[in-house]
Amino acid sequence: MPWLDPVRFRPVLHGASDSDADLPNWLRPFKRPLKRFIARRGMPWYKLSDFNAELLAFAGFLRRRFDVVHFLDGEHSGMFLPRLLRLVGPSTLRTVVTFHQPPEIASDILNPALLQWFDQVVLVSPSQLEFFRQYVAEDRLHVILLGVDTDFFQPAATPNLTHPIRCITVGHWLRDWSTFTEVARAMGDVAFDVVTGSNVDLEGLPNVRRHSGLDDSVLAELYRSADILFLPLKQTTANTALLEGIASGLPVVTTDLESTRAYLPSGEGILVADNRVDGFIETLRRLQQDACRRTRLAAVGVPVRSTLSGSDSPAADRLTKEEAQCQGRRTSLV
């Protein structure tokens, strides 16, 4: 965890799989009754691997190994440990949780009654505030915009000022593929690189090239070879592809949402309301025909790239302060 000061913190990472594949042998005989019990708790994304992670964190608490447990993916974690800590009596262990999903999804997958047990709640977009304010006091609620490794994702040495241009679209979650397909079909003279693990139907689009399973270095090079980040979204909070595109020096064309406005506050991108296909086509055409405007938009993103930068970013600083409230040096991140 590069943003945590190693002098003050000793982070211990535990990754929980999105299945039950990493369940320890001693828990396997109880798999079925545990699944039934968990299913009644109102968190459909919570898996037995998440339950095992909480057991390990609680065991670390009993051995006084940890001062802070930070659930980095709150949508499927933290079902039992925060409340259990209150039940066992006064404790120096503090719990922090980060939530990533927009309110429309959070309302379906979270059990609001469990939110009262966390010491601090971190959100990654101001668009999440209205939902969480219903259940969490303001002094425990924090919005921290995410950052990206700008040493790794960097602009190309020289911009592409000749035709044809290339657009890049990355990711799968909450992407508006219907809008993407209509735009790509109408712009046959523009090349589109799509990086996604989703089973997206892109047949009949000869100007679209699909990539999957890329390692990070190949992905970074693909960003640098593109001219525009094209990101039609159904909804979002923090968006990794958006951050990587900005860091890679690309002008951004995306959906006008409260969350995208938060990450593009000063005109670093062109936002299209309601995913209007004609609006996206018109915007991409203007950028296609005006290389200087693409360069200017990329230049506007330079200050944003500096604020997104890894361990030096405001996000990292805020997160470090939240972790440091325990005044300890040992941290578990689940």
FIDREN-908141 format. One record per atom (N, C-alpha, C, O): residue in three letters; x, y, z. Coordinates in pm, whole numbers, plus 50000, padded with zeros to 5 digits. Each point is the difference from the previous one (the first is absolute). Example, Ala and Ser with C-alpha at 12.3 -4.5 7.8 and 13.67 -1.06 7.14 Angstrom:
# FIDREN-908141
ala513194943150780ala499115011950000ala500905012050000ala501044999850066ser498615010749862ser500825011950006ser499235010950073ser500515011150017
This chain:
# FIDREN-908141
met500864988250000met499145011850000met500905012450000met500335005050108pro500075000149776pro501055010149994pro499645013350062pro500895007950032trp497804994949988trp499645013050057trp500105000250152trp499875010750061leu500354977850002leu500124999550145leu501465001350041leu500864992949949asp499415016050142asp501355002450050asp500494987350070asp499424996150102pro501644997349848pro500464987550061pro500565001850141pro500124990450075val500225022049961val500485002550136val498844999450099val500174995950115arg498645008449841arg498845000650088arg499064988249985arg499224997150091phe500844995949796phe499054989349974phe500714987349955phe501015000649930arg498454988050110arg500444987149950arg498784992949941arg499344992350069pro500365010349805pro498774994349942pro500114985049976pro501054994849962val497854998450062val499854985749972val498834998749904val498875003850034leu501384990949848leu498964999049898leu499394986049999leu500714990050010his497975009649977his499334987249979his498985001949889his499095008250012gly501054984449881gly499065000749890gly498994988750008gly500374988350015ala498355015249976ala498944989950001ala499534997849857ala499715009749929ser500194977850029ser499574997149864ser498505002949986ser499275000950098asp500305000749778asp498595002649974asp499234986949985asp499044999149923ser501394991050149ser499354986950000ser500334993550134ser500455006750093asp499324980349917asp500344992850123asp501224991149979asp500254990850078ala500515011949815ala501114991249964ala501114999750104ala500684989950015asp499505021350058asp501095000450097asp499534996950142asp500695003350096leu498164990349918leu499494996550132leu500914989650064leu500324990049936pro500125012150189pro500894990150064pro499264986850023pro498774999650010asn502004989749998asn499394986750011asn499124998650123asn498984993249995trp501405013250115trp499234998050123trp498605006449992trp499114996450076leu500715013249832leu498695006349985leu499104992849899leu498795002249999arg501804989349916arg499224994049893arg498834991550047arg498965000149934pro501144992550177pro498824992450046pro498805009050037pro498864995350002phe501415017350027phe498935009150041phe499535009049885phe499275009750022lys501164987149856lys499765008849886lys498525002549976lys499605011649985arg499604978250011arg498585001849969arg499265007950107arg499315009649967pro500794986750163pro499295008050100pro500505014450010pro499225009250025leu502084992749954leu500545013650001leu499425008349885leu499665011750019lys500234982349863lys499435007049886lys498565004250027lys499595011149967arg499644979850093arg498605003350032arg499935011350102arg499185009149988phe501694990350112phe500035010450103phe500375013649941phe499365010150030ile501674990049887ile500475012449940ile498955005749905ile499835012249993ala499484979149935ala498995004649903ala498885007950066ala499355008149935arg500424989650194arg498945007150072arg500465013550054arg499215007250061arg502044996449917arg500565012250060arg499905012249910arg500445010850039gly499014987849842gly499725011749917gly501185005949926gly500005011849968met501044980050004met501165004549920met500304989449895met500864991450022pro498465009049865pro500114989249901pro501394998349939pro500294989449946trp500575020750061trp501344998649944trp500994993850098trp501134996849963tyr498465001450161tyr500894994650103tyr500174985049979tyr499024992749985lys502245002750013lys500334986049976lys500624993750125lys500385006950093leu499714979949906leu500644993150112leu501475003850012leu500554999650109ser500095003949781ser501395004750007ser500095013150077ser501005002550068asp497965005949923asp499965012350080asp499834996750148asp500605006550086phe498574983449942phe499824995550138phe501324995050058phe500345003250114asn500394989149806asn501304995050045asn500975011550027asn500764999650096ala499205010849819ala500885011650020ala499685006950133ala500915004450070glu497824996649963glu499625006150128glu500454991550118glu500415005350103leu499504981549882leu500494991350107leu501495002050023leu500455000650115leu500315000649777leu501445002250014leu500315013550065leu500915001050082ala498315009249881ala500215013250061ala499664999650149ala500695006250081phe498254986549955phe499634999050142phe501074992350078phe500315003550114ala500244986149824ala501084992750067ala501215009150021ala500654999350105gly499655009349797gly501085009650016gly499725009950111gly500915004050072phe497835000049942phe499605008950109phe500244993450135phe500535006350092leu499094980949922leu500184993050127leu501484998950037leu500355000050118arg500514999249779arg501444999250027arg500655013850004arg501225001250009arg497955009349984arg500465013950006arg500985003249886arg500985007350020arg498764987349863arg500875002449885arg499645013049928arg500875006149937phe497864998350072phe499525010949917phe499445011550082phe499474998050110asp500665013949836asp499365011850056asp498835004649914asp499035005750051val501064991949818val498965004249906val499734988649903val500934993749950val497815003850024val499614991149891val499255008549899val498975005950031his501564994649848his499385007949893his499444990349896his500744993049932phe497945006850056phe499334992049898phe500005008249871phe499245009549986leu501624986649920leu500185008249880leu498844998849903leu499815008749915asp499414980850097asp498844997949911asp498794997150087asp499644988550022gly499735022150027gly498964998550099gly498734993449951gly499194995450081glu500635004049787glu498774994049948glu499924985050028glu498914994350000his502234999350024his499934985950041his501014997050110his500814990749989ser499135017350116ser500854997350117ser499445007350121ser499105008349988gly501454988450127gly499625007150123gly498624996650053gly499375008350066met500154979749906met498664996450048met499974997250150met499005002950066phe502084991649989phe499974995350138phe501005007150092phe499655003450113leu501584998849841leu501075004650090leu499695013250070leu500185000750122pro499385009949809pro499785012750071pro499024998950116pro500235005750107arg498684986949873arg499044998550110arg500564991050109arg499805002750118leu500914986849843leu500584990950099leu500955007350093leu500054997250119leu500725012349826leu500935007650083leu499265008150106leu500495001550112arg498335003749854arg499215007450098arg499464990750108arg499915003750117leu499724984249842leu499404990750095leu501014994750102leu499634997050113val501655001949847val500994994550093val500495010450100val500784996950089gly498765015649895gly500365010350096gly500945010249942gly500294999649881pro500195009850202pro500905010649951pro501204994249927pro500634990550047ser499685015449839ser501084994849918ser500785011649938ser499425010449968thr501884987850016thr500835010049932thr500014997849848thr500485008649926leu499004980050028leu499964997149857leu498925008549934leu498865000550047arg501505006349844arg499065008449927arg499754994149862arg500884994049939thr497905007950013thr499644994849868thr499705011549905thr499305009550034val501254989349846val499775009549892val499484992149881val500454988849975val498625016949951val499474993149883val499895009949884val499665011650020thr500634983649859thr499855008149880thr498944993949910thr500014987949974phe499065020449979phe498944995549910phe500215006249862phe500395011649988his499334980549909his500315004049863his498775001149909his500075006849898gln498844986950137gln498884999149906gln499085012250009gln499875005950107pro499504997849781pro499065011250002pro498764996650082pro499714988350024pro499565021950020pro498854997850090pro498974990249944pro499414992450076glu500375007749794glu499004991249941glu500324985350024glu499104991750012ile502185005249996ile500424986350027ile500174997750149ile499624989550052ala500955020250018ala500214998650145ala498704997050073ala499984992250095ser498935013949861ser498724997950068ser499514985649989ser499214995450082asp501284997449815asp499574986249980asp500934989950064asp499584988750027ile501675014949998ile500974989950043ile500535002150141ile500734991550052leu498935019850011leu500485002650136leu498884998350101leu498835002449970asn501554993650149asn499094999850114asn500285012650081asn500985000450074pro498185010049915pro500315012850066pro500174998750151pro500705008150061ala498674981949999ala500104998450145ala501424997050045ala500365002550115leu500474992349794leu501374996650037leu500945012049997leu501094999450056leu498495011449880leu500895011649984leu500305006950133leu501035006650013gln498084992050084gln500195006950128gln501224994950077gln500495006750091trp500004981349873trp501064993950081trp501405004049955trp500964997650074phe499185008349807phe501325004149953phe500425013150066phe499175008850023asp502114992450007asp500505012450061asp500105011349898asp499675011450031gln500774985649846gln500125010049895gln499544993949869gln500274988349972val499035019849947val499514995549869val500575009149893val499855012250007val500824981949894val500625007549891val499224997849871val499684988649965leu500005022249966leu499354999449870leu500975005449895leu500925007450033val498874988849842val500945003949895val499415010149903val500635003749901ser498155000950128ser499365010249916ser498945007250082ser499334993950082pro500525019349896pro498945007250071pro498604995249962pro499045002750073ser500834990349815ser498694994849960ser499484989450096ser498824996749996gln502034997950089gln499584989850097gln499475005950130gln499384993050079leu500875019949943leu499715005950130leu498534999350038leu499674996550114glu499455006749795glu498575000650034glu499514986750056glu499234999850096phe501214989249846phe499574986950049phe500574997250138phe499264996150090phe502045005949930phe500634996050126phe499675009550114phe500074995950116arg499595016449855arg499615009350107arg498744995450073arg499755004450112gln499474987149827gln498824994850066gln500344990850117gln499194998050090tyr502054996549908tyr500334989650096tyr501285002750079tyr500254993450101val500575016149854val501305002350062val500135014750037val499715008849918ala500734994050205ala500185013950045ala501115006749920ala500944993549954glu498935019750029glu500945007749918glu501444998650049glu500934999949919asp499274999250213asp501374999550051asp500684986549974asp501204998550023arg498044991849929arg500584986949964arg500014997749850arg500354989149955leu499275020949968leu499824998649856leu501025008749926leu500115011950028his500624982249878his501065007249931his499974996749851his499864988449962val500265021949954val500144998049856val501475002049964val500565010850023ile500064979049922ile501405000649959ile500094995449855ile499824988249971leu500455021149939leu500124996349859leu501234991249980leu501065002450058leu498784987549860leu501094990649978leu501095005849912leu499775009749927gly501414984450080gly501145004049918gly500444988649910gly499354989549995val501745012549934val500524989949908val501515001749995val500525010750033asp500164978949927asp501465000349993asp500445007549873asp500024994349891thr500315018450125thr500385008249884thr501454997949960thr500445005449898asp500324987050179asp501324995949954asp499884988749897asp500844998549912phe498094993750102phe499784988849909phe499175004049879phe500384997149886phe498505009750138phe499155004849890phe500435014249965phe499735009550073gln500954991849813gln500565012849959gln499625003149856gln499724990849923pro500255022150040pro499695003549862pro501054995049902pro501144997250037ala498465001649837ala500954996549894ala501025011349985ala499705011650029ala501484984949925ala501065010049984ala499605010749899ala500305011850019thr499024984149873thr499525009549899thr498564996649966thr499704988349975pro499405021650023pro498604997249968pro499824996649852pro500795004049915asn498154988550057asn499664996749862asn499225011649940asn498885002750043leu501685004149859leu499355011649940leu499524997049858leu499615009149927thr500414978050036thr499564996349867thr498834990350009thr499794993750104his499475005149789his498894990549993his500524986349958his501094999349942pro498204989850085pro498744999850073pro500225000550151pro501084996650049ile497915007450022ile500125000350146ile499514986950058ile499254992549936arg501185004950187arg499584987950072arg499365004150132arg500545008350074cys498324985849954cys499365001550131cys500234987150079cys500094989149944ile499995012450187ile500144988350086ile498895000150103ile499705010350060thr499694978149961thr498954998050100thr500424988250085thr500294989349948val499755012650185val500564990050090val499004996650110val499325008950052gly500594978249983gly499194995850113gly498734992849958gly499764997649882his499444998950217his498734993249972his498875004550092his498855000949957trp501465001850170trp498955002650097trp499325013449972trp500655010549998leu498024989149981leu499175011849979leu500395007849874leu499745012049991arg500884981249912arg500245006449870arg498724999449918arg499254990250008asp500505020049915asp498815000349913asp500404994649863asp500335007749909trp499634979250077trp500444993849875trp499045002649886trp500425000449884ser498335001550146ser499045003249894ser500365013349933ser500015001049878thr500275009150205thr500415012949946thr501334998949926thr500165005549892phe500794987350168phe501294998149934phe499824994149861phe500595004849903thr498594984850086thr499814993249872thr499415009349896thr500425000049885glu498595008150155glu499395009449905glu501015010349951glu500045003349882val500775001750210val501005010149962val501054993949908val500335005949897ala500184982350138ala501044993649919ala499474996649861ala500725001349901arg498044994450092arg499424996649869arg499865012349912arg500174999249879ala499525012250181ala499815012449923ala501315006449961ala500025009049916met501104986650144met501305006449976met500984989749946met501014997050063gly498694997749822gly500804989349943gly501425003949966gly500864991349984asp499415021650004asp501365004549967asp500855002450124asp501155004449989val498314992850129val500735001550126val500254986150058val499084991950006ala502155005550037ala500344987250060ala499705000350150ala500275010050068phe499184979349983phe499684998850142phe500694987650056phe499814988949950asp500995013050154asp500564988950077asp499144998250124asp499805009350077val499694978549943val499174996950115val500744989950086val500354989149953val499905014450172val500674991150094val498984995950105val499635008150085thr499914979649910thr498974995650093thr500024984850013thr500334992949905gly499315002450212gly499834985750022gly498564995749981gly499694988250013ser499435021349957ser498584996949983ser499754993449865ser500745002049903asn498204990250094asn499594993849875asn499125009849923asn498784998549994val501865011449947val499315010749930val499884996549852val500984995849938asp497845005950007asp499774997049859asp500485011849915asp499355010449992leu501814987749945leu500565010449914leu500084995349855leu500755005549919glu498474984350049glu499994994749864glu499485010649904glu499145008250034gly501384991549846gly499545009349898gly500575014050014gly499505009449937leu501544992050145leu500655013050018leu501474998549962leu500844997850087pro499485003249784pro501394997649957pro500995010350052pro501214997549999asn498315014050047asn500905010350054asn500264998350149asn500665008550061val498824980749999val500164997650143val500904987850020val499764989349943arg501265012450140arg500894989050034arg499894997350150arg500205009050081arg499474978749954arg499784996450140arg501244993450058arg500644991749937his499705012350187his501154994550073his499504994850134his499085005750059ser501534983749990ser499714995350135ser501234993150056ser500874995549925gly499205003850206gly501124993250065gly501335007149986gly501044993550008leu498965019749971leu501255007349983leu500685002050134leu499345002450101asp501994996749901asp500705004050123asp500115015250002asp499745006749899asp500634998650214asp499955014550019asp500925007549904asp499655010949953ser501504983550017ser500925007149912ser499455001049859ser500185010349935val499164979350016val499385000449867val498835009950001val499805007449904leu499434992650205leu498895009550011leu500505014349998leu499445008549931ala501634994350144ala500555013650003ala500465004349861ala499815011649962glu500794979349963glu500465003349865glu498815002249907glu500065008449910leu498874984250111leu498805001849917leu499385013750025leu499555006649906tyr500434997850221tyr499545013650029tyr500855010249924tyr499475009349939arg501854988950066arg500895009749937arg499855000349848arg500285010149936ser499284978850006ser499834999649855ser498675006049955ser499775002049881ala499345000850215ala498675005349967ala500035015349995ala500965006450042asp497964999249904asp499845014649992asp498945005350095asp500095011450045ile498904980349985ile498855004450080ile499564988550089ile499944988549955leu499755014550169leu499334990450087leu498495002149984leu499485010650034phe499844979449914phe498545000649978phe499354990750100phe500214987949996leu499005017750095leu499504992350114leu498525002850026leu499685007550092pro499414986749830pro498585001550030pro499604991250119pro500254988049999leu499155018150102leu499744993250126leu498515000250034leu499305009849973lys500224979350086lys498655000150056lys499995007150134lys499065007450032gln501984990450046gln500165006350130gln501434997250045gln500654991149944thr499845016250154thr501334997250053thr500205007850130thr499185008550036thr501914988550033thr500465008250113thr501445004049966thr500215009649926ala500774983150126ala501365001249948ala500134990549883ala499404989250000asn501375014549900asn500114991649881asn501474998649964asn500665009749963thr499854978150048thr501424997649978thr500425003949858thr501055006149980ala498134990349921ala500355003149861ala500085015149979ala500885004849928leu498235002750134leu500035014549989leu501325005550055leu500635008649937leu499774986550180leu501245004750062leu501224996149915leu500925008049981glu499084979749969glu501134995549918glu500085007949871glu501105003249953gly497745000049987gly499995007849877gly500545014050020gly500785004949919ile498795001750189ile500515013450030ile501514999550022ile500745008349948ala499694981850132ala501444998850028ala500804997449873ala501175003749991ser498194990049910ser500674997049875ser499955011549901ser500444998749886gly499015012750156gly500005011949917gly498945000449893gly500165007049900leu498754985450119leu498964999549899leu498895010150028leu499625001750116pro499855005049782pro498765007450019pro498884990050026pro499994989149942val499085014550143val498964990850045val498655004249944val499635011850007val499654978649939val498605002049960val499194989650076val500144988049976thr499015016550116thr499294990850085thr498625005550036thr499615010849954thr499684981950127thr498635003550037thr500005010650109thr500824999750091asp498245009549899asp499875010650100asp499274994550123asp498794998049999leu501994999650106leu499474995150127leu500635008050113leu501055006249982glu498324993750134glu500595007150114glu501404994850030glu500905007850034ser499294979349954ser501314994150031ser501055003749896ser501145002850037thr498514997249834thr501005003949900thr500345014750011thr501135004049973arg497895004350067arg500305014250021arg500955001750118arg500835009149998ala499074982350103ala500885000950116ala501454997049962ala500935006250052tyr499264984349856tyr501354996249960tyr500525008449884tyr501204999849970leu497925007649963leu500405008949890leu499455014050030leu499115004649928pro501395002150175pro499355012350048pro500255012449917pro499295010050016ser501714989949897ser500415012449934ser500084998849849ser500875006049937gly498214986350005gly499974999049855gly501034990749941gly500395001549884glu500084988950196glu501004990649949glu499404990149900glu500734993449926gly497955005650071gly499334991149907gly498765006549944gly499585010750045ile499834982949855ile498735004649943ile498924990350046ile500084988049973leu498935017250097leu498954991950060leu498735001149918leu499585011049965val499824977650003val498794999549918val498854995250088val500084989450061ala498855018549944ala498864996850086ala499184988649942ala499824998949878asp499684992550211asp499024989649965asp500514990249894asp499204993549933asn502115005550052asn500584990749903asn499395001649861asn499724990149931arg500085022350028arg499425002749868arg500994995649891arg501135004949993val498424986049923val500864995049895val500445011249908val501185000849964asp497895008049997asp500375011149912asp500985009550067asp500855005849934gly499024995850198gly500945008550073gly501404994250001gly500985007349983phe499134979650037phe501314993749997phe500615000749860phe501195003049985ile498004994249913ile500515000349863ile500505014049964ile501085001549943glu498135008650090glu500395013749970glu501305003650071glu500895006149941thr499234990250185thr501215003150078thr501224992949942thr501055006249983leu498824980949987leu501134992649945leu500395005349863leu501195000349967arg497845003749952arg500305005849869arg500825012950014arg500975002349928arg498625006150166arg500745012550020arg501444997350040arg500925006549951leu499264983850138leu501364996750043leu500784993149888leu501215001849988gln498094990249932gln500664993649887gln500575010349903gln501094998249946gln498185012450034gln500385010049901gln500925010950055gln500525008249924asp499694991850207asp500765010950061asp501064994250095asp499764998650120ala501394998249825ala501084994350081ala500465009850107ala500404995950109cys499555017049859cys500435010050099cys499075000050121cys500455001850113arg498264996249864arg499074999650113arg500264987650086arg499895000650122arg500434988249815arg500364988250077arg501215002950088arg500044996050116thr500935010849828thr501205003450076thr499685009450115thr500534998550110arg498585011349865arg499635009550107arg499274992850113arg500265002650117leu498834988349848leu499284992650104leu500964991650083leu499884999250122ala501064994549810ala500994992150073ala500835008850093ala500354996050110ala499965016249844ala500795009250081ala499235004450124ala500595001950107val498094999949879val499175003650115val500084989350107val499885003050119gly500334984649840gly500064989050097gly501304999150076gly500104991950093val500915016149871val501304999150068val499875002650150val500534992150078pro498785018749968pro499865002050145pro499264988650067pro500304996550114val498724997649816val499264988950057val500924988150020val499934993150102arg500945004349800arg500944988850014arg500865001650124arg500314990150066ser500085022149965ser500845002150119ser499234997050128ser500594995350097thr498105007349905thr499214997150120thr499664985250012thr499624995550108leu500504996949782leu499694985850003leu501194991550038leu499874987950017ser501295018249995ser501254992550002ser500194991950128ser500305005650105gly499524981249884gly500394990150098gly500065004350144gly499025005150055ser502134992850008ser500145002450144ser500055014750035ser499905003550117asp500275005449784asp500045014250028asp498645006949981asp499895012150019ser499084980249946ser498715006049967ser499245004150126ser500254994550107pro498825015149882pro499145003450113pro499234988050051pro499734998850120ala499904992149788ala499284987950043ala500854991950096ala499534995550104ala501745002549859ala500894992350086ala500205006950135ala500024993550104asp500125019749893asp500205007650123asp498784998850091asp500154997850121arg498655003649822arg498784998850080arg499874986150059arg499674998450117leu500604991449801leu499874986350048leu500994997250111leu499674993350098thr501555011749888thr501004998250105thr499535006350131thr500204994350107lys499195017549885lys499505006650121lys498904991950066lys499944999050123glu499174995149795glu498944991750057glu500604987950071glu499574996550110glu501414997249827glu500634988450063glu500725004150129glu500014992450097ala500575019649904ala500845004150113ala499195003650124ala500575002250106gln498114998649882gln499195003550117gln500194990050114gln499775003350117cys500644984649848cys500214990050105cys501285002650079cys500184994450108gln500715014149839gln501285003150063gln500854987550021gln500744999050098gly499154991749809gly500794987650009gly500814998149874gly500065008749913arg500574979650079arg500864997249885arg499614987349929arg500654996449901arg498324996750144arg499674987349938arg498635000949938arg499045004350064thr500874991749813thr498745001649927thr499714987249922thr500904994149939ser497855001850063ser499564989149914ser499065005549897ser499095007650034leu501104988649839leu499105004349895leu499374987749940leu500704991349948val497975007950058val499304987849962val499245002249870val499344990949951
